[in-house]
Amino acid sequence: MGKNLQEKINPKIIEGVKQRLKKARRNKKLTQAEVLKETGIHVGRLESEGYSKNMSVITLIILCDLYEIRISGLFKGL
């Protein structure tokens, strides 16, 4: 994705997805360290405010599977 296209993406969508992932992790009573151990994904970085790197679809699928949520729910209403 080109930088110009990235700049057009509403940051509220990215922040919304990050917050929903964080909430799902907490609902499962998982720590960031437990998620890292289970998946190899450093969710502390993904959940941090101001972190705007793209999350891959694979990352989202893995986390949604672990948290037992639907990927579509991350985007609904954003």
Backbone as JSON Lines, residues from 0, in Angstrom:
{"i":0,"aa":"M","n":[0.86,-1.18,0.0],"ca":[0.0,0.0,0.0],"c":[0.89,1.23,0.0]}
{"i":1,"aa":"G","n":[0.66,2.11,-0.91],"ca":[1.46,3.31,-0.98],"c":[1.2,4.25,0.18]}
{"i":2,"aa":"K","n":[2.17,5.07,0.48],"ca":[2.05,5.98,1.61],"c":[0.84,6.9,1.45]}
{"i":3,"aa":"N","n":[0.59,7.4,0.26],"ca":[-0.54,8.29,0.05],"c":[-1.86,7.6,0.38]}
{"i":4,"aa":"L","n":[-1.99,6.34,-0.01],"ca":[-3.21,5.59,0.28],"c":[-3.33,5.33,1.77]}
{"i":5,"aa":"Q","n":[-2.22,5.01,2.43],"ca":[-2.23,4.79,3.87],"c":[-2.72,6.02,4.61]}
{"i":6,"aa":"E","n":[-2.33,7.19,4.15],"ca":[-2.72,8.43,4.81],"c":[-4.21,8.7,4.68]}
{"i":7,"aa":"K","n":[-4.86,8.09,3.69],"ca":[-6.29,8.3,3.48],"c":[-7.15,7.43,4.39]}
{"i":8,"aa":"I","n":[-6.56,6.4,5.01],"ca":[-7.32,5.52,5.88],"c":[-7.64,6.26,7.17]}
{"i":9,"aa":"N","n":[-8.9,6.2,7.56],"ca":[-9.33,6.87,8.77],"c":[-8.64,6.26,9.98]}
{"i":10,"aa":"P","n":[-7.87,7.04,10.73],"ca":[-7.16,6.49,11.89],"c":[-8.12,5.95,12.96]}
{"i":11,"aa":"K","n":[-9.35,6.41,12.95],"ca":[-10.33,5.91,13.92],"c":[-10.62,4.43,13.68]}
{"i":12,"aa":"I","n":[-10.54,3.99,12.45],"ca":[-10.76,2.57,12.14],"c":[-9.64,1.74,12.77]}
{"i":13,"aa":"I","n":[-8.41,2.17,12.57],"ca":[-7.27,1.44,13.12],"c":[-7.35,1.41,14.64]}
{"i":14,"aa":"E","n":[-7.62,2.56,15.24],"ca":[-7.71,2.63,16.7],"c":[-8.88,1.78,17.21]}
{"i":15,"aa":"G","n":[-9.98,1.79,16.48],"ca":[-11.14,0.98,16.87],"c":[-10.82,-0.51,16.87]}
{"i":16,"aa":"V","n":[-10.14,-0.97,15.84],"ca":[-9.76,-2.38,15.75],"c":[-8.81,-2.72,16.9]}
{"i":17,"aa":"K","n":[-7.84,-1.86,17.15],"ca":[-6.88,-2.11,18.23],"c":[-7.58,-2.2,19.58]}
{"i":18,"aa":"Q","n":[-8.52,-1.29,19.82],"ca":[-9.24,-1.31,21.09],"c":[-10.1,-2.55,21.24]}
{"i":19,"aa":"R","n":[-10.71,-2.98,20.15],"ca":[-11.54,-4.19,20.2],"c":[-10.69,-5.43,20.44]}
{"i":20,"aa":"L","n":[-9.51,-5.48,19.85],"ca":[-8.61,-6.6,20.11],"c":[-8.17,-6.61,21.57]}
{"i":21,"aa":"K","n":[-7.85,-5.46,22.09],"ca":[-7.43,-5.35,23.49],"c":[-8.55,-5.8,24.43]}
{"i":22,"aa":"K","n":[-9.76,-5.35,24.14],"ca":[-10.91,-5.73,24.96],"c":[-11.14,-7.24,24.9]}
{"i":23,"aa":"A","n":[-11.02,-7.82,23.71],"ca":[-11.22,-9.26,23.55],"c":[-10.16,-10.04,24.33]}
{"i":24,"aa":"R","n":[-8.92,-9.55,24.3],"ca":[-7.85,-10.2,25.06],"c":[-8.14,-10.17,26.54]}
{"i":25,"aa":"R","n":[-8.57,-9.02,27.02],"ca":[-8.88,-8.88,28.45],"c":[-10.09,-9.72,28.84]}
{"i":26,"aa":"N","n":[-11.07,-9.81,27.95],"ca":[-12.25,-10.65,28.22],"c":[-11.87,-12.11,28.37]}
{"i":27,"aa":"K","n":[-10.83,-12.53,27.66],"ca":[-10.33,-13.91,27.77],"c":[-9.36,-14.05,28.95]}
{"i":28,"aa":"K","n":[-9.13,-12.93,29.65],"ca":[-8.22,-12.9,30.8],"c":[-6.81,-13.37,30.43]}
{"i":29,"aa":"L","n":[-6.36,-12.91,29.28],"ca":[-5.0,-13.22,28.81],"c":[-4.12,-11.99,28.97]}
{"i":30,"aa":"T","n":[-2.9,-12.22,29.41],"ca":[-1.94,-11.13,29.47],"c":[-1.25,-11.01,28.11]}
{"i":31,"aa":"Q","n":[-0.58,-9.9,27.91],"ca":[0.19,-9.72,26.68],"c":[1.27,-10.79,26.58]}
{"i":32,"aa":"A","n":[1.88,-11.14,27.69],"ca":[2.93,-12.15,27.7],"c":[2.38,-13.52,27.31]}
{"i":33,"aa":"E","n":[1.17,-13.83,27.77],"ca":[0.56,-15.11,27.41],"c":[0.25,-15.19,25.92]}
{"i":34,"aa":"V","n":[-0.22,-14.08,25.36],"ca":[-0.51,-14.04,23.93],"c":[0.79,-14.21,23.14]}
{"i":35,"aa":"L","n":[1.84,-13.53,23.57],"ca":[3.14,-13.65,22.9],"c":[3.64,-15.09,22.94]}
{"i":36,"aa":"K","n":[3.53,-15.72,24.11],"ca":[3.99,-17.11,24.25],"c":[3.17,-18.06,23.37]}
{"i":37,"aa":"E","n":[1.86,-17.83,23.3],"ca":[0.96,-18.71,22.56],"c":[1.07,-18.51,21.04]}
{"i":38,"aa":"T","n":[1.28,-17.25,20.6],"ca":[1.19,-16.95,19.17],"c":[2.47,-16.41,18.55]}
{"i":39,"aa":"G","n":[3.37,-15.88,19.37],"ca":[4.55,-15.21,18.84],"c":[4.25,-13.78,18.4]}
{"i":40,"aa":"I","n":[3.05,-13.29,18.7],"ca":[2.64,-11.94,18.32],"c":[2.78,-11.02,19.53]}
{"i":41,"aa":"H","n":[3.5,-9.93,19.35],"ca":[3.72,-8.95,20.41],"c":[2.54,-7.97,20.41]}
{"i":42,"aa":"V","n":[1.48,-8.32,21.12],"ca":[0.28,-7.48,21.1],"c":[0.46,-6.18,21.85]}
{"i":43,"aa":"G","n":[1.44,-6.1,22.7],"ca":[1.71,-4.84,23.4],"c":[1.96,-3.71,22.42]}
{"i":44,"aa":"R","n":[2.71,-4.02,21.38],"ca":[2.97,-3.03,20.33],"c":[1.71,-2.72,19.55]}
{"i":45,"aa":"L","n":[0.97,-3.76,19.19],"ca":[-0.25,-3.56,18.39],"c":[-1.29,-2.75,19.14]}
{"i":46,"aa":"E","n":[-1.37,-2.95,20.44],"ca":[-2.39,-2.27,21.24],"c":[-2.0,-0.85,21.63]}
{"i":47,"aa":"S","n":[-0.73,-0.51,21.51],"ca":[-0.29,0.79,21.99],"c":[-0.82,1.93,21.12]}
{"i":48,"aa":"E","n":[-1.12,3.01,21.8],"ca":[-1.62,4.2,21.11],"c":[-0.52,4.79,20.25]}
{"i":49,"aa":"G","n":[-0.88,5.24,19.08],"ca":[0.1,5.84,18.2],"c":[0.8,4.85,17.28]}
{"i":50,"aa":"Y","n":[0.65,3.56,17.57],"ca":[1.26,2.54,16.69],"c":[0.36,2.41,15.48]}
{"i":51,"aa":"S","n":[0.87,2.76,14.31],"ca":[0.01,2.81,13.13],"c":[0.46,1.87,12.02]}
{"i":52,"aa":"K","n":[1.34,0.94,12.34],"ca":[1.75,-0.03,11.32],"c":[0.57,-0.91,10.98]}
{"i":53,"aa":"N","n":[0.56,-1.4,9.76],"ca":[-0.51,-2.29,9.34],"c":[-0.39,-3.64,10.03]}
{"i":54,"aa":"M","n":[-1.54,-4.15,10.45],"ca":[-1.6,-5.51,10.96],"c":[-1.93,-6.41,9.78]}
{"i":55,"aa":"S","n":[-1.24,-7.51,9.68],"ca":[-1.54,-8.4,8.57],"c":[-2.85,-9.14,8.84]}
{"i":56,"aa":"V","n":[-3.44,-9.63,7.77],"ca":[-4.66,-10.43,7.89],"c":[-4.37,-11.67,8.72]}
{"i":57,"aa":"I","n":[-3.2,-12.26,8.51],"ca":[-2.82,-13.45,9.27],"c":[-2.79,-13.15,10.77]}
{"i":58,"aa":"T","n":[-2.21,-12.0,11.15],"ca":[-2.18,-11.6,12.55],"c":[-3.59,-11.48,13.11]}
{"i":59,"aa":"L","n":[-4.47,-10.83,12.36],"ca":[-5.85,-10.68,12.82],"c":[-6.54,-12.03,12.96]}
{"i":60,"aa":"I","n":[-6.32,-12.93,12.02],"ca":[-6.95,-14.25,12.08],"c":[-6.45,-15.02,13.3]}
{"i":61,"aa":"I","n":[-5.16,-14.99,13.53],"ca":[-4.58,-15.71,14.68],"c":[-5.15,-15.17,15.99]}
{"i":62,"aa":"L","n":[-5.19,-13.84,16.13],"ca":[-5.69,-13.25,17.37],"c":[-7.19,-13.52,17.54]}
{"i":63,"aa":"C","n":[-7.94,-13.39,16.47],"ca":[-9.38,-13.65,16.56],"c":[-9.64,-15.1,16.95]}
{"i":64,"aa":"D","n":[-8.85,-16.01,16.42],"ca":[-8.99,-17.42,16.77],"c":[-8.68,-17.63,18.26]}
{"i":65,"aa":"L","n":[-7.6,-17.05,18.73],"ca":[-7.22,-17.18,20.13],"c":[-8.28,-16.57,21.05]}
{"i":66,"aa":"Y","n":[-8.8,-15.41,20.67],"ca":[-9.78,-14.71,21.5],"c":[-11.2,-15.22,21.3]}
{"i":67,"aa":"E","n":[-11.36,-16.12,20.32],"ca":[-12.67,-16.71,19.99],"c":[-13.7,-15.63,19.62]}
{"i":68,"aa":"I","n":[-13.26,-14.76,18.7],"ca":[-14.15,-13.73,18.17],"c":[-14.11,-13.78,16.65]}
{"i":69,"aa":"R","n":[-15.1,-13.19,16.03],"ca":[-15.16,-13.15,14.57],"c":[-14.39,-11.92,14.07]}
{"i":70,"aa":"I","n":[-13.64,-12.11,13.01],"ca":[-12.87,-11.0,12.45],"c":[-13.8,-9.88,11.98]}
{"i":71,"aa":"S","n":[-14.97,-10.22,11.5],"ca":[-15.92,-9.2,11.04],"c":[-16.35,-8.28,12.19]}
{"i":72,"aa":"G","n":[-16.36,-8.82,13.4],"ca":[-16.74,-8.01,14.57],"c":[-15.76,-6.91,14.87]}
{"i":73,"aa":"L","n":[-14.52,-7.06,14.42],"ca":[-13.52,-6.01,14.65],"c":[-13.84,-4.74,13.87]}
{"i":74,"aa":"F","n":[-14.52,-4.9,12.75],"ca":[-14.76,-3.78,11.85],"c":[-16.2,-3.26,11.87]}
{"i":75,"aa":"K","n":[-17.1,-4.05,12.43],"ca":[-18.53,-3.7,12.4],"c":[-18.76,-2.34,13.08]}
{"i":76,"aa":"G","n":[-19.37,-1.46,12.35],"ca":[-19.74,-0.15,12.89],"c":[-18.63,0.88,12.91]}
{"i":77,"aa":"L","n":[-17.45,0.55,12.4],"ca":[-16.36,1.54,12.41],"c":[-16.41,2.43,11.2]}
